[in-house]
Amino acid sequence: MPRPTIFRQAALGLALWIAGAGAASAGSFAVSPVRATLSAQQPVGSLTVRNDGDEATVVQLEVVGWTQQQGGRDSYAPTKEILATPPIFTVPPGGMQTVRVGLRRAPDAQQELTYRLYLQEVPPPPKPGFQGMQVALRIGVPVFVAPPVPAKPVLRWQAARAPDGGSLRLTLTNSGNAHVQVANFRLALPGGAQPLATQDVAAYVLPGQSRDWSVKVSPLPAAGTTLGLAAQTDAGDAEATVVVER
């Protein structure tokens, strides 16, 4: 008899980009809120894990440091700077579990610190005769640590014609000292009633980092064309004017 295969699915809840709103849901359990923010004044936060399934769910916690590399690629590393408890727990059907998230270091003096808390389902042993596949669900919750100074993102948008001749490379640079999460953006000619392009992205740009998107536009604006950009972010609606580069 073939052995069952376990697939792991990342359910990051990125569509829920408003801080503290809603819950990230995956399979039989859900987590709320969808992010945690800590500080020197509030070094401990809490999340609620709810089991909406018909069977008990075992969940294991893992905390990692979260940085971004060139182009906005996420990078993770083990860390002991954040403590999440209990590290493993069972949630009965219809039950709830409170998870405590605590800061184990001083906040950075000038810049927001960023981590992710992963909640990983531990699947039960397959029942005798089972020949299908089990799905182990995984939810990643961002954890932000605010610095003692005022923190906010500072955004700069750029657009350039891509070598493929049919798209623009849109770049967002965050030179501030706090993250921004972009839900979507729209490009249009100044005064244009219809947008040239709209795109849902649900992406984070951490402090001091940049992220690129390839945007299909037809017809492709010539170099030097001025475009209006409107974006929805967790820091509020943003508007900017960008000049298309070569």
C-alpha positions as a Markdown table, in Angstrom:
| # | Residue | x | y | z |
|---|---|---|---|---|
| 1 | Met | 0.0 | 0.0 | 0.0 |
| 2 | Pro | 1.5 | 3.4 | -0.9 |
| 3 | Arg | 2.3 | 5.7 | 1.9 |
| 4 | Pro | 0.2 | 8.9 | 2.1 |
| 5 | Thr | 1.9 | 12.2 | 1.1 |
| 6 | Ile | 1.8 | 15.2 | 3.4 |
| 7 | Phe | 1.6 | 18.6 | 1.6 |
| 8 | Arg | 2.2 | 21.8 | 3.4 |
| 9 | Gln | 0.3 | 24.9 | 2.4 |
| 10 | Ala | 1.3 | 28.5 | 3.3 |
| 11 | Ala | -1.8 | 30.6 | 4.2 |
| 12 | Leu | -0.4 | 34.0 | 5.0 |
| 13 | Gly | -3.7 | 36.0 | 5.1 |
| 14 | Leu | -2.2 | 38.8 | 3.0 |
| 15 | Ala | -5.5 | 39.9 | 1.6 |
| 16 | Leu | -6.3 | 41.0 | 5.1 |
| 17 | Trp | -4.1 | 44.0 | 5.0 |
| 18 | Ile | -5.8 | 46.3 | 7.5 |
| 19 | Ala | -4.0 | 46.0 | 10.9 |
| 20 | Gly | -6.0 | 44.1 | 13.5 |
| 21 | Ala | -9.0 | 43.4 | 11.1 |
| 22 | Gly | -10.5 | 40.0 | 10.4 |
| 23 | Ala | -8.9 | 36.7 | 10.9 |
| 24 | Ala | -6.5 | 34.5 | 8.8 |
| 25 | Ser | -8.3 | 31.2 | 8.2 |
| 26 | Ala | -6.8 | 27.9 | 7.0 |
| 27 | Gly | -8.7 | 24.7 | 6.9 |
| 28 | Ser | -10.1 | 23.8 | 10.3 |
| 29 | Phe | -8.4 | 26.6 | 12.3 |
| 30 | Ala | -8.3 | 30.4 | 12.2 |
| 31 | Val | -6.1 | 33.0 | 13.8 |
| 32 | Ser | -6.9 | 36.6 | 14.9 |
| 33 | Pro | -5.7 | 39.3 | 14.7 |
| 34 | Val | -3.7 | 38.8 | 11.5 |
| 35 | Arg | -0.6 | 40.6 | 12.9 |
| 36 | Ala | 1.0 | 41.5 | 16.3 |
| 37 | Thr | 2.6 | 44.8 | 17.2 |
| 38 | Leu | 4.9 | 45.0 | 20.2 |
| 39 | Ser | 6.9 | 47.9 | 21.8 |
| 40 | Ala | 8.8 | 48.8 | 24.9 |
| 41 | Gln | 5.4 | 49.9 | 26.4 |
| 42 | Gln | 3.6 | 46.8 | 25.2 |
| 43 | Pro | 6.2 | 43.9 | 25.2 |
| 44 | Val | 3.5 | 41.2 | 25.2 |
| 45 | Gly | 0.7 | 40.6 | 22.8 |
| 46 | Ser | -1.9 | 37.8 | 22.2 |
| 47 | Leu | -3.5 | 35.9 | 19.4 |
| 48 | Thr | -6.5 | 33.7 | 19.4 |
| 49 | Val | -6.5 | 30.3 | 17.6 |
| 50 | Arg | -10.0 | 29.0 | 16.9 |
| 51 | Asn | -10.8 | 25.4 | 15.7 |
| 52 | Asp | -13.9 | 25.4 | 13.5 |
| 53 | Gly | -13.5 | 21.7 | 12.5 |
| 54 | Asp | -15.0 | 18.6 | 13.8 |
| 55 | Glu | -11.8 | 17.1 | 15.2 |
| 56 | Ala | -9.1 | 18.3 | 17.6 |
| 57 | Thr | -6.2 | 20.2 | 15.9 |
| 58 | Val | -2.6 | 20.1 | 17.1 |
| 59 | Val | -0.7 | 23.3 | 16.4 |
| 60 | Gln | 3.0 | 24.0 | 16.7 |
| 61 | Leu | 4.6 | 27.5 | 16.8 |
| 62 | Glu | 7.8 | 28.7 | 15.2 |
| 63 | Val | 9.2 | 32.3 | 15.3 |
| 64 | Val | 11.7 | 33.5 | 12.7 |
| 65 | Gly | 13.4 | 36.8 | 12.0 |
| 66 | Trp | 12.1 | 38.4 | 8.9 |
| 67 | Thr | 14.2 | 40.5 | 6.5 |
| 68 | Gln | 14.1 | 41.3 | 2.8 |
| 69 | Gln | 16.8 | 41.0 | 0.2 |
| 70 | Gln | 17.2 | 42.9 | -3.1 |
| 71 | Gly | 14.0 | 43.1 | -5.0 |
| 72 | Gly | 11.9 | 42.5 | -2.0 |
| 73 | Arg | 12.6 | 38.8 | -1.6 |
| 74 | Asp | 11.7 | 37.6 | 1.9 |
| 75 | Ser | 14.4 | 36.0 | 4.0 |
| 76 | Tyr | 13.9 | 34.2 | 7.3 |
| 77 | Ala | 16.3 | 33.0 | 10.0 |
| 78 | Pro | 15.9 | 31.4 | 13.4 |
| 79 | Thr | 15.6 | 33.8 | 16.3 |
| 80 | Lys | 15.2 | 33.8 | 20.1 |
| 81 | Glu | 14.3 | 37.5 | 20.2 |
| 82 | Ile | 10.5 | 36.7 | 20.3 |
| 83 | Leu | 8.9 | 34.1 | 22.6 |
| 84 | Ala | 5.6 | 32.5 | 21.6 |
| 85 | Thr | 3.8 | 30.2 | 24.1 |
| 86 | Pro | 2.6 | 27.6 | 24.4 |
| 87 | Pro | 5.0 | 26.2 | 21.8 |
| 88 | Ile | 2.6 | 23.3 | 20.9 |
| 89 | Phe | -1.0 | 22.8 | 21.9 |
| 90 | Thr | -4.3 | 21.0 | 21.0 |
| 91 | Val | -7.5 | 22.9 | 20.2 |
| 92 | Pro | -10.6 | 20.8 | 20.7 |
| 93 | Pro | -13.5 | 21.0 | 18.1 |
| 94 | Gly | -15.2 | 24.4 | 18.5 |
| 95 | Gly | -12.6 | 25.5 | 21.0 |
| 96 | Met | -10.1 | 28.3 | 21.3 |
| 97 | Gln | -6.5 | 28.8 | 22.5 |
| 98 | Thr | -4.7 | 32.0 | 23.4 |
| 99 | Val | -1.2 | 32.4 | 22.2 |
| 100 | Arg | 1.1 | 34.9 | 24.0 |
| 101 | Val | 3.8 | 36.7 | 22.0 |
| 102 | Gly | 6.5 | 38.4 | 24.0 |
| 103 | Leu | 9.6 | 40.5 | 23.2 |
| 104 | Arg | 12.9 | 39.2 | 24.6 |
| 105 | Arg | 15.1 | 42.1 | 23.6 |
| 106 | Ala | 15.0 | 45.9 | 23.6 |
| 107 | Pro | 13.5 | 47.5 | 20.5 |
| 108 | Asp | 15.8 | 49.0 | 18.0 |
| 109 | Ala | 16.4 | 52.7 | 18.8 |
| 110 | Gln | 15.5 | 54.0 | 15.3 |
| 111 | Gln | 13.8 | 51.3 | 13.2 |
| 112 | Glu | 11.0 | 48.8 | 13.4 |
| 113 | Leu | 12.0 | 45.2 | 13.9 |
| 114 | Thr | 10.2 | 42.5 | 11.9 |
| 115 | Tyr | 9.5 | 38.8 | 12.6 |
| 116 | Arg | 7.0 | 36.1 | 11.5 |
| 117 | Leu | 5.2 | 33.7 | 13.8 |
| 118 | Tyr | 4.2 | 30.5 | 12.0 |
| 119 | Leu | 1.4 | 28.3 | 13.2 |
| 120 | Gln | 1.8 | 24.8 | 11.8 |
| 121 | Glu | -0.8 | 22.1 | 12.0 |
| 122 | Val | 0.6 | 18.8 | 13.1 |
| 123 | Pro | -1.5 | 16.2 | 11.2 |
| 124 | Pro | -2.7 | 13.1 | 13.0 |
| 125 | Pro | -1.4 | 9.6 | 11.9 |
| 126 | Pro | -3.4 | 8.4 | 8.9 |
| 127 | Lys | -6.2 | 6.0 | 9.6 |
| 128 | Pro | -5.8 | 2.3 | 8.6 |
| 129 | Gly | -6.4 | 1.9 | 4.9 |
| 130 | Phe | -6.0 | 5.6 | 4.1 |
| 131 | Gln | -4.6 | 6.1 | 0.6 |
| 132 | Gly | -5.2 | 9.7 | -0.1 |
| 133 | Met | -3.1 | 12.7 | 1.0 |
| 134 | Gln | -3.1 | 14.8 | 4.2 |
| 135 | Val | -2.8 | 18.6 | 4.1 |
| 136 | Ala | -0.8 | 20.2 | 7.0 |
| 137 | Leu | -1.9 | 23.9 | 7.1 |
| 138 | Arg | 0.5 | 26.7 | 8.0 |
| 139 | Ile | -0.3 | 30.3 | 8.8 |
| 140 | Gly | 2.3 | 33.1 | 9.0 |
| 141 | Val | 1.5 | 36.1 | 11.2 |
| 142 | Pro | 3.7 | 39.2 | 11.0 |
| 143 | Val | 5.1 | 40.5 | 14.3 |
| 144 | Phe | 6.3 | 44.1 | 14.3 |
| 145 | Val | 8.3 | 45.8 | 17.1 |
| 146 | Ala | 8.0 | 49.6 | 17.1 |
| 147 | Pro | 11.0 | 51.7 | 17.9 |
| 148 | Pro | 10.8 | 54.4 | 20.7 |
| 149 | Val | 10.9 | 57.2 | 18.0 |
| 150 | Pro | 8.0 | 57.9 | 15.6 |
| 151 | Ala | 7.9 | 55.3 | 12.9 |
| 152 | Lys | 6.3 | 55.5 | 9.5 |
| 153 | Pro | 7.0 | 54.3 | 5.9 |
| 154 | Val | 8.4 | 56.9 | 3.4 |
| 155 | Leu | 7.4 | 55.8 | -0.2 |
| 156 | Arg | 8.9 | 56.5 | -3.6 |
| 157 | Trp | 7.5 | 55.0 | -6.7 |
| 158 | Gln | 9.3 | 54.6 | -10.1 |
| 159 | Ala | 8.3 | 53.2 | -13.4 |
| 160 | Ala | 10.4 | 52.1 | -16.4 |
| 161 | Arg | 9.8 | 50.4 | -19.7 |
| 162 | Ala | 10.6 | 46.7 | -19.4 |
| 163 | Pro | 12.8 | 45.0 | -22.1 |
| 164 | Asp | 9.9 | 42.8 | -23.2 |
| 165 | Gly | 8.3 | 45.8 | -24.8 |
| 166 | Gly | 4.8 | 45.1 | -23.3 |
| 167 | Ser | 5.1 | 46.0 | -19.6 |
| 168 | Leu | 6.3 | 48.5 | -17.1 |
| 169 | Arg | 8.6 | 47.7 | -14.2 |
| 170 | Leu | 7.1 | 49.5 | -11.2 |
| 171 | Thr | 9.3 | 49.9 | -8.2 |
| 172 | Leu | 8.4 | 50.9 | -4.7 |
| 173 | Thr | 11.2 | 52.0 | -2.3 |
| 174 | Asn | 10.5 | 52.4 | 1.4 |
| 175 | Ser | 13.1 | 54.7 | 2.9 |
| 176 | Gly | 11.2 | 55.1 | 6.2 |
| 177 | Asn | 11.7 | 53.3 | 9.4 |
| 178 | Ala | 8.5 | 51.2 | 9.4 |
| 179 | His | 7.0 | 48.6 | 7.0 |
| 180 | Val | 4.2 | 49.2 | 4.5 |
| 181 | Gln | 1.8 | 46.6 | 3.1 |
| 182 | Val | 0.4 | 47.4 | -0.3 |
| 183 | Ala | -3.0 | 45.9 | -1.1 |
| 184 | Asn | -3.3 | 47.1 | -4.7 |
| 185 | Phe | -2.4 | 50.0 | -7.1 |
| 186 | Arg | -3.7 | 51.7 | -10.2 |
| 187 | Leu | -1.9 | 53.5 | -13.0 |
| 188 | Ala | -3.6 | 56.1 | -15.2 |
| 189 | Leu | -2.8 | 59.0 | -17.4 |
| 190 | Pro | -3.3 | 62.4 | -15.6 |
| 191 | Gly | -7.0 | 63.2 | -15.9 |
| 192 | Gly | -7.7 | 59.8 | -17.5 |
| 193 | Ala | -11.1 | 58.4 | -16.6 |
| 194 | Gln | -10.0 | 54.8 | -17.3 |
| 195 | Pro | -6.9 | 53.3 | -15.6 |
| 196 | Leu | -4.1 | 51.9 | -17.8 |
| 197 | Ala | -3.6 | 49.1 | -15.3 |
| 198 | Thr | -4.8 | 47.9 | -12.0 |
| 199 | Gln | -3.1 | 45.2 | -9.9 |
| 200 | Asp | -3.8 | 43.4 | -6.6 |
| 201 | Val | -0.4 | 42.7 | -4.9 |
| 202 | Ala | -0.9 | 42.3 | -1.1 |
| 203 | Ala | 2.8 | 42.6 | -0.5 |
| 204 | Tyr | 5.0 | 44.0 | 2.3 |
| 205 | Val | 8.0 | 46.4 | 1.8 |
| 206 | Leu | 10.1 | 46.5 | 4.9 |
| 207 | Pro | 12.1 | 49.5 | 6.1 |
| 208 | Gly | 15.0 | 50.4 | 3.8 |
| 209 | Gln | 13.8 | 47.9 | 1.1 |
| 210 | Ser | 12.4 | 48.0 | -2.4 |
| 211 | Arg | 10.0 | 45.7 | -4.4 |
| 212 | Asp | 9.4 | 45.4 | -8.1 |
| 213 | Trp | 6.3 | 44.5 | -10.0 |
| 214 | Ser | 5.8 | 43.8 | -13.7 |
| 215 | Val | 2.7 | 45.5 | -15.0 |
| 216 | Lys | 1.2 | 44.7 | -18.3 |
| 217 | Val | 0.1 | 47.9 | -20.1 |
| 218 | Ser | -1.3 | 48.3 | -23.6 |
| 219 | Pro | -0.4 | 50.6 | -25.3 |
| 220 | Leu | 3.0 | 50.9 | -23.5 |
| 221 | Pro | 3.6 | 54.6 | -22.5 |
| 222 | Ala | 6.5 | 56.2 | -24.1 |
| 223 | Ala | 9.6 | 57.2 | -22.0 |
| 224 | Gly | 8.9 | 60.6 | -20.4 |
| 225 | Thr | 5.2 | 60.0 | -20.0 |
| 226 | Thr | 3.8 | 61.2 | -16.7 |
| 227 | Leu | 1.5 | 58.7 | -14.9 |
| 228 | Gly | -0.7 | 59.0 | -11.9 |
| 229 | Leu | -0.5 | 56.3 | -9.3 |
| 230 | Ala | -3.0 | 55.5 | -6.6 |
| 231 | Ala | -2.4 | 52.7 | -4.0 |
| 232 | Gln | -4.2 | 51.3 | -1.0 |
| 233 | Thr | -1.8 | 50.5 | 1.9 |
| 234 | Asp | -2.1 | 49.7 | 5.6 |
| 235 | Ala | -0.7 | 53.2 | 6.2 |
| 236 | Gly | -3.6 | 54.8 | 4.3 |
| 237 | Asp | -4.3 | 55.6 | 0.6 |
| 238 | Ala | -1.3 | 56.8 | -1.3 |
| 239 | Glu | -1.1 | 58.9 | -4.5 |
| 240 | Ala | 2.0 | 59.7 | -6.5 |
| 241 | Thr | 3.1 | 61.0 | -9.9 |
| 242 | Val | 5.7 | 58.9 | -11.8 |
| 243 | Val | 7.6 | 59.6 | -15.0 |
| 244 | Val | 8.2 | 56.6 | -17.2 |
| 245 | Glu | 12.0 | 56.0 | -17.5 |
| 246 | Arg | 13.7 | 54.2 | -20.5 |
